[in-house]
Amino acid sequence: MADSSASYIHMVHHLIEKCLIFNMSKEECMEALSKHANIMPAITSTVWSELEKENKDFFESYNNTRRDHQTQSPSSSSSSC
């Protein structure tokens, strides 16, 4: 059982990394994994939080970059096509 649990956590970890590539927030990742991979948001949140603890510098930079992009980019509703 422990081996399958570790494998599951590893899979969630891998999927979270995919979310990071797409510049998703924790909440966006929780929603996406729930919808597309049938992973409970609480599981995604727990794994994400553990990754944040283990990689503080990375997540600090990641969150700052996301924040900067959000303040620099106009919202899609205000852009004209």
CNS distance restraints for C-alpha pairs under 8 A (distance, minus, plus):
assign (resid   1 and name CA) (resid   5 and name CA) 6.23 0.50 0.50
assign (resid   2 and name CA) (resid   6 and name CA) 6.11 0.50 0.50
assign (resid   3 and name CA) (resid   7 and name CA) 6.15 0.50 0.50
assign (resid   4 and name CA) (resid   8 and name CA) 6.10 0.50 0.50
assign (resid   5 and name CA) (resid   9 and name CA) 6.20 0.50 0.50
assign (resid   6 and name CA) (resid  10 and name CA) 6.07 0.50 0.50
assign (resid   7 and name CA) (resid  11 and name CA) 6.22 0.50 0.50
assign (resid   8 and name CA) (resid  12 and name CA) 6.30 0.50 0.50
assign (resid   9 and name CA) (resid  13 and name CA) 6.08 0.50 0.50
assign (resid   9 and name CA) (resid  47 and name CA) 7.27 0.50 0.50
assign (resid  10 and name CA) (resid  14 and name CA) 6.19 0.50 0.50
assign (resid  11 and name CA) (resid  15 and name CA) 6.24 0.50 0.50
assign (resid  12 and name CA) (resid  16 and name CA) 6.11 0.50 0.50
assign (resid  12 and name CA) (resid  39 and name CA) 7.99 0.50 0.50
assign (resid  12 and name CA) (resid  44 and name CA) 6.70 0.50 0.50
assign (resid  12 and name CA) (resid  47 and name CA) 7.25 0.50 0.50
assign (resid  13 and name CA) (resid  17 and name CA) 6.35 0.50 0.50
assign (resid  13 and name CA) (resid  47 and name CA) 6.61 0.50 0.50
assign (resid  13 and name CA) (resid  48 and name CA) 7.60 0.50 0.50
assign (resid  14 and name CA) (resid  18 and name CA) 6.54 0.50 0.50
assign (resid  15 and name CA) (resid  19 and name CA) 6.41 0.50 0.50
assign (resid  15 and name CA) (resid  33 and name CA) 7.64 0.50 0.50
assign (resid  16 and name CA) (resid  20 and name CA) 6.27 0.50 0.50
assign (resid  16 and name CA) (resid  29 and name CA) 6.81 0.50 0.50
assign (resid  16 and name CA) (resid  44 and name CA) 7.63 0.50 0.50
assign (resid  16 and name CA) (resid  48 and name CA) 7.15 0.50 0.50
assign (resid  17 and name CA) (resid  21 and name CA) 6.38 0.50 0.50
assign (resid  18 and name CA) (resid  22 and name CA) 6.59 0.50 0.50
assign (resid  19 and name CA) (resid  23 and name CA) 6.41 0.50 0.50
assign (resid  19 and name CA) (resid  24 and name CA) 5.44 0.50 0.50
assign (resid  19 and name CA) (resid  29 and name CA) 5.81 0.50 0.50
assign (resid  20 and name CA) (resid  24 and name CA) 5.63 0.50 0.50
assign (resid  20 and name CA) (resid  25 and name CA) 7.77 0.50 0.50
assign (resid  23 and name CA) (resid  66 and name CA) 7.01 0.50 0.50
assign (resid  24 and name CA) (resid  28 and name CA) 5.65 0.50 0.50
assign (resid  24 and name CA) (resid  29 and name CA) 5.95 0.50 0.50
assign (resid  25 and name CA) (resid  29 and name CA) 6.08 0.50 0.50
assign (resid  26 and name CA) (resid  30 and name CA) 6.13 0.50 0.50
assign (resid  26 and name CA) (resid  45 and name CA) 7.15 0.50 0.50
assign (resid  26 and name CA) (resid  48 and name CA) 7.21 0.50 0.50
assign (resid  27 and name CA) (resid  31 and name CA) 6.24 0.50 0.50
assign (resid  28 and name CA) (resid  32 and name CA) 6.10 0.50 0.50
assign (resid  29 and name CA) (resid  33 and name CA) 6.00 0.50 0.50
assign (resid  29 and name CA) (resid  44 and name CA) 7.69 0.50 0.50
assign (resid  30 and name CA) (resid  34 and name CA) 6.05 0.50 0.50
assign (resid  30 and name CA) (resid  40 and name CA) 7.78 0.50 0.50
assign (resid  30 and name CA) (resid  41 and name CA) 4.95 0.50 0.50
assign (resid  30 and name CA) (resid  42 and name CA) 7.99 0.50 0.50
assign (resid  30 and name CA) (resid  44 and name CA) 5.68 0.50 0.50
assign (resid  30 and name CA) (resid  45 and name CA) 6.68 0.50 0.50
assign (resid  31 and name CA) (resid  35 and name CA) 6.11 0.50 0.50
assign (resid  31 and name CA) (resid  41 and name CA) 6.87 0.50 0.50
assign (resid  32 and name CA) (resid  36 and name CA) 5.82 0.50 0.50
assign (resid  32 and name CA) (resid  37 and name CA) 7.64 0.50 0.50
assign (resid  33 and name CA) (resid  37 and name CA) 4.92 0.50 0.50
assign (resid  33 and name CA) (resid  38 and name CA) 6.25 0.50 0.50
assign (resid  33 and name CA) (resid  39 and name CA) 5.54 0.50 0.50
assign (resid  33 and name CA) (resid  40 and name CA) 7.70 0.50 0.50
assign (resid  33 and name CA) (resid  41 and name CA) 7.48 0.50 0.50
assign (resid  33 and name CA) (resid  44 and name CA) 7.54 0.50 0.50
assign (resid  34 and name CA) (resid  38 and name CA) 4.60 0.50 0.50
assign (resid  34 and name CA) (resid  39 and name CA) 4.65 0.50 0.50
assign (resid  34 and name CA) (resid  40 and name CA) 5.60 0.50 0.50
assign (resid  34 and name CA) (resid  41 and name CA) 6.04 0.50 0.50
assign (resid  35 and name CA) (resid  39 and name CA) 7.75 0.50 0.50
assign (resid  39 and name CA) (resid  43 and name CA) 6.87 0.50 0.50
assign (resid  39 and name CA) (resid  44 and name CA) 7.04 0.50 0.50
assign (resid  40 and name CA) (resid  44 and name CA) 6.67 0.50 0.50
assign (resid  41 and name CA) (resid  45 and name CA) 5.99 0.50 0.50
assign (resid  42 and name CA) (resid  46 and name CA) 6.07 0.50 0.50
assign (resid  43 and name CA) (resid  47 and name CA) 6.21 0.50 0.50
assign (resid  44 and name CA) (resid  48 and name CA) 5.94 0.50 0.50
assign (resid  45 and name CA) (resid  49 and name CA) 6.02 0.50 0.50
assign (resid  46 and name CA) (resid  50 and name CA) 6.28 0.50 0.50
assign (resid  47 and name CA) (resid  51 and name CA) 6.21 0.50 0.50
assign (resid  48 and name CA) (resid  52 and name CA) 6.20 0.50 0.50
assign (resid  49 and name CA) (resid  53 and name CA) 6.33 0.50 0.50
assign (resid  50 and name CA) (resid  54 and name CA) 6.28 0.50 0.50
assign (resid  51 and name CA) (resid  55 and name CA) 5.91 0.50 0.50
assign (resid  52 and name CA) (resid  56 and name CA) 5.41 0.50 0.50
assign (resid  52 and name CA) (resid  58 and name CA) 8.00 0.50 0.50
assign (resid  52 and name CA) (resid  59 and name CA) 5.98 0.50 0.50
assign (resid  55 and name CA) (resid  59 and name CA) 6.32 0.50 0.50
assign (resid  56 and name CA) (resid  60 and name CA) 6.02 0.50 0.50
assign (resid  57 and name CA) (resid  61 and name CA) 6.25 0.50 0.50
assign (resid  58 and name CA) (resid  62 and name CA) 5.99 0.50 0.50
assign (resid  59 and name CA) (resid  63 and name CA) 5.85 0.50 0.50
assign (resid  60 and name CA) (resid  64 and name CA) 6.14 0.50 0.50
assign (resid  61 and name CA) (resid  65 and name CA) 6.07 0.50 0.50
assign (resid  62 and name CA) (resid  66 and name CA) 6.18 0.50 0.50
assign (resid  63 and name CA) (resid  67 and name CA) 6.07 0.50 0.50
assign (resid  64 and name CA) (resid  68 and name CA) 6.09 0.50 0.50
assign (resid  65 and name CA) (resid  69 and name CA) 6.17 0.50 0.50
assign (resid  66 and name CA) (resid  70 and name CA) 6.17 0.50 0.50
assign (resid  67 and name CA) (resid  71 and name CA) 6.32 0.50 0.50
assign (resid  68 and name CA) (resid  72 and name CA) 6.14 0.50 0.50
assign (resid  69 and name CA) (resid  73 and name CA) 5.81 0.50 0.50
assign (resid  70 and name CA) (resid  74 and name CA) 7.76 0.50 0.50
assign (resid  74 and name CA) (resid  78 and name CA) 6.75 0.50 0.50
assign (resid  74 and name CA) (resid  79 and name CA) 6.85 0.50 0.50
assign (resid  75 and name CA) (resid  79 and name CA) 6.72 0.50 0.50
